[in-house]
Amino acid sequence: MTAELAVSIVALIVSIIALGMSVFFWRRQFRPIVTAMVQTHHGGNDGIAYNLVVLNSGSIPARNIRLVVRDQAALEAALGAGADAETRGYWLACFEPSMVIRLLQNGAQTTCSFGLTHRIPKKSFWKAQAEFPIQIEYEGWFGERYRDDPPNILQIADSDSFTGGILARSPLRPGTKLPRSLFRYGMNRAKVAHEGLSGGRDGWRQRCD
């Protein structure tokens, strides 16, 4: 084998490897990437109401998105004393097999109501700081299915403050109550009213005025 032939073979191998890597990274980038997180809807000195946000941060639209709970025990462990049958039907409806997000554009997000935490345990749907995994299953715009993404961990925590403390925009007078009817149950089926909601590390927000 001549030196020129050896150099040509090495160059061909390097080119093939480079092409393979380019295709690999292109496939990883040219796809939807759907994730979910718990986000504060409204927080106060008694509690916090949450939304569940589903976001497509990929480069193409996603279709037929389903949120699947694989670890039912972890979900049950995250529920608070106030999680009765009626509220479960409203706030866990996003995990029903029939609940499908048909289309989510790249860069877009959609939300649904997702329960609350309260400083009074029997009013709290979730336990503060609880975590449980879900699997997000979806399709790309061109039909490729994504079923094996890493588990998405949902944490029930105040998204406005990772420590539980936050500066108030305007000081509240002693005894002032938060507005009632701060949020709606999922799909506008019913309304719920509370004099305060919760968050922070202990299930309610500590405001520093």
N, C-alpha and C positions, 0 to 999 in steps of 0.2 A: 504494500500500500504506500503510495507516494504521499509526501507531506501535503501537497495540494488537495488530494482526495480526502485525507484525514481532516483537514481544515474545513472542507465543504461539508463533510458528514457532521462535524461538531456544530457548524453554523446551522445546518438543517435541524438538528436536535434542539438547539436553543430556540430556533424560530417556532418549532412545534410546541415547546413548553410555554413560550410567551403567548402563542395563540390560545392554548388551553387555559392559561391564567386569565387572559382577557375575557374569554367566554365565561369563565367561572365568575369573575367579578361583575361582568355585565348582567348575568342572570341574577346575582344577589342584589343588584341595584335596580334593575328594571322589573320591579314587582311592587305590589302593595305591602305595606307593613302596618298591620292593625294592632293597636294596643288599647288598654282600658285603664282608667284610674278613678279613684274616689276623689271628688272635688267638693269643697264647701259651697253650699248654696246660700246659707245665711247662718251666722253664728252670733251668739249672745252670751250673757253671763250665766245662763241656766243650761244652755245646750247648743247643739249644732245640727242643722239639716243638711243632708248630703245629696249630691247628684252623682250618677255614674256616667262618666264621659268616655265615649268610644271614638278614637282618633285614627285616621289613616295618614301616616307620615311617609308613605312610600311615594313612588314616582308615577303610578298608574292607579285607576280606580279599583276598588274592591267590591265584590258582589257576594250576596248570600251569606252574610256574616251571622254566625251563631256564637253565643256565649255558653260554654258548657262547664258545669261543676263536676269535676272528676272525683274530688275528695269531699263527699257529703258530710263526713264526720268533722272536718275542719270548718265547714260552713256552719254546722250546728253549734260548734264550740264558739263561734264568733257572735252568735245571736244573744241579745240581752233578754232580760226578764219581760220586757214589753212586747216581745215578738209573738203575738197571738196568730191564730189562723187567718183572720181577716187581713192584718197588715202584711203577713207573709205573701198573701195573694197579690197585694198591690206592689210591694217593694222587691219581691223576688221574681216578678213576672218576666224580667229580662232574661232569666235562665230557662224559661219554658222552651221545649223543643219547637213549638210553633212560632216562637218569636224570632223573626228573621229580618235583618237589615238588608234590604234588597240591593241597595247601591250606596256607596260612600265614596265620594270623589277624593282624589289625592289632595291632601291639605285640608280636608273638611273633617268635621266632628259632629256627633249627635249625642244627646244626653237623655237621661230619664231620672226621675226621682228615686232615691236610694236609701230611704230611712233616716234615722236620727239617733243621736246619743243625748242623754239627759242626765243631769246631776242626781236626779231621783231614779234609782235603778229600775223600778217597775214601769217607768215611762220610756225607758231606753230600748230601742229596737236592736241596736248593736252594742257590743262591749267596746269601750274606747281602746284604741290601739290594737284591736284584733286584726288578724291577717288570715287570708285563705286563698288558695290558688284557683284559677280558672283556666280553661283552655279556650282559645279563640280560633274557630274554624271558619275559613272563608275561601273565596275563589278570586283569581285575578281576572282582569277584563277579558283576557283571551282564553279563559277556561281552566287554567292551571289551578289545582287545589292545594291549599296550605292547611295541613292538619297536624304538623309536627313542630310548630314554633315552640320556643321555650315557654313554660307555664307563666302566666301573667299573675303576679301576686297583688291582690287587692288589700290595702290597709285602710282601716277605718280611723282616719285621723284628720285633723284640721289642716286643709291644704293652704290656708292663709298664714299659718305659723307652725313651724315644725317643732317648736319648744312648748307651745301651749299658751304663750303670752303674746299680747299684741297691743300696740298703742291705739287708744280710741281716737277717732277723728274729732269727736266732740264729746266732752264729758257728760255723763248721764247724771241726773239728779238722783239722790238716794230714793229708793222705792219705785223708780221708773221701770215700767214693764216693757218688754219688747212687743212689737206689733203682733197681733194675732193673725192666724191664717197665713203663715210665712211661706207655705209651699202647698202644692197639690199632690194628691196621690197620683200614681201612674195612670196615664190614658184618661185623665179628667173624670174618673169614675166617682171620686168622692173628695171631700176636702177635710183637712184635719186642722184643728186650732190648738195651739199651745201658748202659754204665757212666756215661755222661754225655751230655747233649745240648747244643745251642748256641743262640746268639742274639746280641744286641748288634750293634754296627756291623760287627764282624768275624766274625760267625757264632757267637759265644759270649758269655755274660754275664759281665761283670766285677762282682764283688760287693765292696762296701766294708763291712768289719765295724767 
